[in-house]
C-alpha cells in the first residue's frame, strides 16, 4: 500500500533487509495507519492474528521479500486416512439373573424387563374365555325410560387386564423400594392383595386360571 497522495499518512517504515521483522516478509500486507500504533497490516497466511505493526517479530513461516516461494511439491503431502465414525456395538451375553441397581432399587435384569414390558403394554395379552368372545355387556338403568348402555365385553376385559398389569408393576416396585422397612412392605402388600380380592369377580372373563386375580382367602 502506498502513501496517501496528500501526504496525510506517514510513510511506511523501512527496515534493513537483514532485520527479521514482519515488514520484510512477503506474506505481510500493509493495511492502514492507526493513531496509536501507526502502520499496521495483516499476514496473508495467519489471518487470525488480525492487524499488527510491521515491526512484529517473524514466525517460522517467514519468507524474505524478493525470494521465491518454495514450491508446494517440496513439502511432502501428509497421507490422509479415512476415520471410521461408525458407532462400535459391543454385544455380550445377558444374564437374566444379573442384579441391576437403579438408585437403590435392587432387582434382577429379568424383573426390570418385566416392569418395562408390562408398563409399555408389550406383554402378550391374556386370552378371553371363549364363551365371552364377541359378547356384549348391557347396563340397564332402574328407570325404564332411560336407555340401556351396551359395552363390548372385549373392551371391558382389556381394561381389567390393564388394571391387573399396573397392580403387578406397583407390587414389584413396592418390593424393591429401598426406603421401606419389611413391615411397611408387608402392610402395603396386604392392601394390594385386598384389591386383587375385590377384582376376583372378573376372573370368569379369563380363559386361563393362571391369569386370574388371586386375593386372600377371605376375599375370594
N, C-alpha and C positions, 0 to 999 in steps of 0.2 A: 504494500500500500504506500503510495507516495504522499508527500506533504500537501496540505491544502494550498490552493493557488493564492489565497490572500495572505498566507503566512501566519494564520491564526494558530495552527498546530505546531508544536515544537518538532524539530527534526527527529527522525528515528535514530536512536542511539547506535553508534558504530563501535564494534568490538574488534580486537585484533583477531586475525584468523586462527591463532593457536589457542585462544580462550575457549574453554569448553562451557559455553552458555547456550541457552535455547535459541538465541537470536542467530547463532552460527549454524543451526541445524536446518536442513532443508524441509523438515517436517513442521517447522514453526511458521505460522502465518500471522502477520500483524493485523490487528483488528481496529482499535480505536485508542483515543487518548483519554485517560481518567484524570480527574483533578488531583487526586492524592498520589496515585502511583505512576502517572504519566502513561507512556505507551504500554499497552497490553495486547496479547494475542492468544491464539489457541493452537493446540497441537493437532495436526491432521490425523494422527494415529490414536492419541489419547484424548478424545473429545470430552470424556467425562471429567477432565481436570478443569474445564471451564476456561476463563480468561486469566492470564498470569503475565508478569513482566518478562521481557526478553532476557533479562539478566539471570533468570532462574537457572539452576544447575541442570546439566543434561542427565538423561536417563540411559539405560542400557540399549535403547533403540536409536541412539544418536547417529545421525548421518550428516557429515560436514557438507556445507553448501559447495556446489561445484563438483562434487563427486558423484559417480554413477550409483544408482540404487542397485544393490545386489539383486541378481535375478532370482525369481521365486524358486527356480529349479535347484538352486544351490542349497536350499533348506529342505532336507528330506521330509516328505509328507508323512504324517503320522497315520498309520493304518487304523481305520475305524472299524470296529466290530459292532454288529447289531446287538443291543442289550435286550435280553428277554424280560418283558414286563408282564408276562402272564402270571396269574396267581399260582402259587405252589399249593397243591392239595395233598395233604398227608392223611392217608387212610389208616385207621387202626381198628383192630377188633374190639368191639364194645362189649364190656361185661355188664349184663343187666343187673347184677348184684353189687356193682360198684357204688359206694356211698358217695352222694353228692351233698355238699354243704353249701346252702344258699342263705347267707346271713343268719346262720344259726339253725336253719331248718334242715335237719339231717334226715335223709331218706335215700333209698336206693335209686339208681337211674331208672329202673323199670317203673317204680312207684311215681317218680316225677313225670315220666312219659305218659302214664295212665291219667294223671291230672291234666296234662296238656290235651290229650286226646278227648277226654270227657268234656273239658271246658270248651273245646272248639267244635264239638259235635262230630269228630272224626271216627268215633267208635261205631261199630255196627249196631243198628237199632234192633232191639229185641222183637221177635215176631209177635203179631197179634193172634189171639186164638182164632182158629178157623171159623168158628160159628159167628164171630162178630165182623168178619171181613165184609165190607160194603154195607154194614148196618148203619142205622140212624138212631140217635138218642133224641127222644122227644120230651121237651119240658112243657108241661101243661099247667097253666095257672089255675088257681081255685075258682076264679071268676070266669064263667063260661063265655062271657062277652069278649074276653081278651084272647088274642091269637096265640097259639102254641108256637114254640120255637124248636126247630129241628137242627140237630148238631150231628154231623157225621162222626161215627164212633172212631174212625181213624184219627180225626183231629183231636178228640179227647184223649185218645191213647198216646198221641205224640206229646201232648202237654204233660201227661202223667209221667212219661219216661223222662222228660226234661227235669221235672221236679226230683225224680229219683237220682238222676245223674248229678244234679247240683248238690244234693244232700251227701252223696258219696265223696264229692270233691271237698265239701265242708268238713266231712269226717276225717279225711286224710290230712287236711291242713291242721285240724284240731289236734290230731295225734302227734303231729310233728312240730307243734308250736314249742319254741324253746323257753318261753317265759311263763308257761302254765305248769303248775305242780301236777303230780299224778292225781291227787284228789280232785283238783279242778277239772282235769280232763275227764275223769270218771263221771263227775256231776254233769258236765255239759254233754257227754256222750249219752247219758241217760235221757236227756231231753230229745236228742236226735232219735234215739230208739223209740221214744213215745210218738214222735212224728211218723216214723215208719209204721208203728202200730195203727195210727189214725188212717193211714193210707192203704191198709191191707184190704179194704173194701174193693179196691181196684184190681186185686190180684186175679179176679176172674177174667180180666182182659188179656193177661199174659198167656202165651201158649206154653212156655217152658216154666216149670216151677222154680228153676234156679234164678230166674229174672224177677221173681215176685218180691214184694216187701216182706220183711221179717221184723216184727216188733217183739216186745217182751211177751211172756206167756199170757199175762192178763190183758194185753191189748189186742191179741189176735182174734 
